[in-house]
Amino acid sequence: MAEPVVRLSNVWKVFGTRAAEAMQAIKAEGLGKPEVLKRFQCVVGVQDASFEVPRGEIFCIMGLSGSGKSTLVRHVNRLIAPTSGQIEILGRDISSLNERELREVRAKQIGMVFQHMALLPHRSVRDNVAYPLEIRKVAKSRRWAISDHALGLVNLTGYEDRLPKELSGGMQQRVGIARALASDPEILLMDEPFSALDPLIRLQLQDQFKALVAQLQKTTLFITHDLDEAIRIGHRIAIMKDGVIVQIGTPEEIVMKPADDYVREFVQGISKLKLVKAHSIMEPIEKFRATDERSLEDSPRADENADLDQLIDLSVDTYSPVIITENGKDVGVVDKARLLRGIQGGKND
């Protein structure tokens, strides 16, 4: 397996003047968050977080306000230092970097996009995107060329000479993404970048961003409080509660196999039609043939990655189960009972 671009190992963050003392007690006595607050007047922001993100993945971290998701992602570029644990970026322990090395990593390897981009109002769109390069003393002709290329990636060609106030909210957010891309970073940190936008613009930007990340193979940590957004763009999702990562999985795994009642409550209103795939709900074809007398002679076929919506279309006009194939080979069966269970999601038949 290739070396992950981002790796967090047993990361803790305890806020307070007695954080080191509290951390020792946590490890020695297994104290919980309420006990730490009571004994040491310290707040546990992140508890024992571990995960790896490979190149090109959009890894969504979601949770309600106060869950620790923004605190966690700020460890990746060392805006926050961990109380305990290790953060590696491209194989380097970021805690071991000196100030010069850290500035270089932030400037060249990590781009960050916030909910409010704080674009410079007196500078053109081109100059806003080029500003990080200007700080690094890149020649004007070079940084303008890079800026124009980045604006092209986010479909803002022709707006280079406009001021931010002349753009819509969604366009301003795309300027922010272009600014993050200008230094060609390996990693993008996105902290609720679309949450202040109107729903339709938000959906459009989600689709554009996902396509852009796939094109450029940028490794992305995407913070959101919206599970619909996480499911729409994330390859995997980490759900946080009270500083703890409760579950990590693909959108399909999160919806079909919630780790606990907290996650189950989150996903209960999510539509499964485009999310759940045939391979998750099928019965192995050998088992079906051994226990079911129904003939499969007239059964329609679908690929293992067909979603529920496609399976419903195939099932509407037939009483026969749908045969599921993998690389052209019959591997499973989905009958109407399994189809209905899939639509319900998270329940076993």
N, C-alpha and C positions, 0 to 999 in steps of 0.2 A: 504494500500500500504506500502511495506517495506521502511524503512528509506534509502534514497539515500546514496551512498558511497561518492559522490562529489556533493556539492551544491554551486552555485554562485548566489548571490542575489544583483542585482543593483550595479555591480562592475564598477568603473571608475578608469582610470589611466591617470593622467595629469603629464607630464614631464616639469620641469622647476623650477626656484627658487621661483616663485610666484604661485606655484601649488595650495596651500591652498586658496589663494585669488581668483584665477581663478575658483576653484571648487565652492566657495560661489556664485560667479557671475553666473556660469552655472545654479545652482539650483534656484537662485533668478530671473534671467532674461532670462533663456532658451537660453543662448548663444550657437552658433554653433562653430565648429572647426576653421573656418577662423577668426571669431571674437575673440576667445580666443588667437589665435596666434598674432593677431594684437594688442590687448589691453594689454596682459600680457606676450607676448613672450613665451608662453607655448604651448606645443604640446599635443593634446588629443590622447592618444594611444588606449584606450579602453573606449567605451561609454555605460554605463548602461547595462552591460551584465548580463543575468540571465539564468541559466539552471540547471538541475539536471541529474545526471548519476547514474542509478541503477547498482547493482552488476552484473558483467559479460558482460556489454555492451561495444562495441567499438563505441565511440562517436568521429566522425571525425570533426575537425575544419579546414575549408579550405578557401582559399582566395588568392589573388595575393600578391606579395611582398609589404610590407608596410600596409597590411590590419589589422594588429594587432593580428594575430592568435598566433604567438610565444610569444608575450607580454602577451596575455591572459593566456596561459597555464602555464607560469612561475609564475603566482600568486598562482597556486595550491600548490606548495611546498615552497612558499614564497621566491623564488629567487627575486621576485618583490613584494613589498607591495602595496596594493591598496590605491589610494587617498581617495576613498569612497567606501562603500559597504562591503559585508561580504563573506568570503569563509569558508565553512565547510567541513572537512574531517572526515568521520565516525562520524558525529554529533558534532565534536569539531571545534570551531572557531579558525582557524589557526593563526589569528592575535593576539590571546590572549596568545599564547604559549611563554614561555621564551626560551632562547637560548638552554638550555639543552633539553627541551621538543621538540623543533624544530629539533634539531639534531637527536633525537630518532625517530621522525616521518619520517624524510628523510631517515634514515638508515634502518628502519624496515617496513615502510608502503608504501613508494613511491619509485619506480624504474624509472629511466629516461634513454632513449636511444636517442642519437643525430645522426645527419647525418654523422658526422665524429667521430668515437668512441674513438680516441686517446688511442689505446691500448698501453701498455708499451712494447716497442720493445725488451727489454732484458729479459722479463719474458715469460715463457711458456704460452700456452693457458690456462692450468689448473690454473696457478698462477694469470693470468689476471682475470679470473672469480672469483677466491677466494680472490682477493685483498680487496674488501670492508669488507669481513669477517675478514681478517687479521688486518685491522684497528680497528675492534671491539674486537680484541684479542681473537677470537675464536681459539680453539686448532687446530694445523695443521692437524691432522688426520680427525677431524670433517669437517674443511673447504674444504679439498680435497675431501672428500666423497660428500659434498654438490655440489662442483664444477663439479665433474664427473656426478652427477645426472642431473644438469642443462645442461651440454653439451649433455647428452643423449636426453634431451627434444628437443634440436634444431638439432638433428641428426649429432652431431660431435664426437660421441664416436670413439676412435682410434686416435684422433688428440690432445689429452691432452698434450703431450710432445713437440708438434711443437711450433715454434716461429710464431708470427703474420705474418712476412714477407713470410712465407712458405704457407700461405693461400691465396685464392682468395678474391676479395672484398666482395662477398656475404658471404663467410665463416667468414670473419672478422666481418661482421655485425651480424652474428649469435652468434659469441662470445660475442659481446656487449649485445645482448638480453639475453644470458645466464648469463652474469654478473648482469644484472638488475634483473633476476629471482632468483639469488642465495640467496638473503635475504628473499625470499617468500613474496614480497610486496602485499598489497591489490590492489594497483593502479600502472599502468604503464603510464608514460608520454612519448610519442613517437613524437619527433620533426623531421619530414621529414627523417625518418631513411633509406629509400630505394631510395631516389631521385638521389643519385650519381651513382647508379648501372645500368648496362646494362638492356634493356627492358625485356629480357627473364628471367634473374636472378631476376629481380624485381618482375615479375609475380609469379615466384616460391616462393619467400619469402613472398609475400602477402598471398598466399594460405596457406603456412606453418604457418604463424603467426596467421591467422584467426582460423585455426584448433587448434593451441596451446592455444589461449585465450579461446576458447570454452571448451577445455579439463580442463584447470586450473581455469576457471571462474574468470579471472583477469579483473578488471574494467580498461578500457583503454581510454585515451584521445590521439587521433592520429592527429598530425598536418600534413597537406599536401597542396600543391598548385595545385594538380592534381585531378580533379573531377572524372576521371576514377578510380583512386586509391581509392578515398573516397567511390564511389559507390560499388567497388569490395569488400571492407572489412568492411565498416561501417554499423552498425545497424541504426544509425541516423547520420545526417550531419548538421552541423551549417555552413552557408556561411557568411563570414565577408567581409565588405567593409568599409574602412576609420574608423576602430575601432568599427563599429556597426555590431551586428549580424542581418543580413537581413532576414534570414529564418532558421528555424530548422525543420527537418522532416526526414522521412525515405527516402532512395534513390528513391523509387517509387513516394512518395509525392513531392519530389524536382523536379523530371522530369515531372510529370503529372500536377502539380499545382504550377508552379513557382510564387513566391510572387511578383516579379516585373520584369521590362525589364532587369535588371542586371543579375538576376538569369536565366531568360529565355535565354539570350545570352550565358550563361555558358553551359546550358544543350542542346542547339539546335543540337549539333553534336553527342550526346550520343545515342548509339543504344538502342532501347527499347525492343528488342526481348526477352532477358532473364530477363528483369527488371520489366516490367509492367505485372501485374497479372489479371486474369479473373475478380475478384471481383471489380476491378477498372473501368472496361469498360462495364460490363454487364448491361442489362436492366432488372428490376424485372420481373419475369415470369408472374405475374398477369397482369402487365401493358401491356406486349407484347401480351398476349392472348386477352386482351380487345381492342387492337388497330390494331392488325395484323391478317390477315385471314390465313396466312400460317400454315400448319400442322407441328407439331413437332414430328409426329409419327416415322419418320425415322432419327431423329436428333441424332448425336453422343453426348456423355456426357464427361464433363471434370470437375475436381475439381476446386473450387474457387481460388486455388493457382496455377493453371496451368498458365504458362507464354505465351506470344504472340507466341513464336516459336512453342510451343505445339499446341496452338489453330490453327495456320496456317496449321500444319500437318493434323489436323482433318478436316479442312475446304476445303482442296484442292480437294478432291474427292466427294464433295457433294454440292448441292445447298441449303441444309437445314441449319438453324442456329445451333449453338452448345448450348446445354443445360448445364448450370453451376450448380453444386451440392455443398451442404455444409452438411457434415456429412451424406451423402447418400440421402439428400432431394433436390429436384429440386427447385432452388431459383432464377435463372436468365437465360438470353439468350444473346448470342453474335452472331449477324449476321455479314455479310461481311462488311457492312458499319461501324459498331462499331469497327470491327477488324482493318479496315484501319485507322480510327481515332486514335485507340490506337497506331498504328505504327507511326503516325505523332507525337503523344504526345503533351500534353499541350493545345489541342484545344477542344472546345465543339462542339458537333453536334447539 
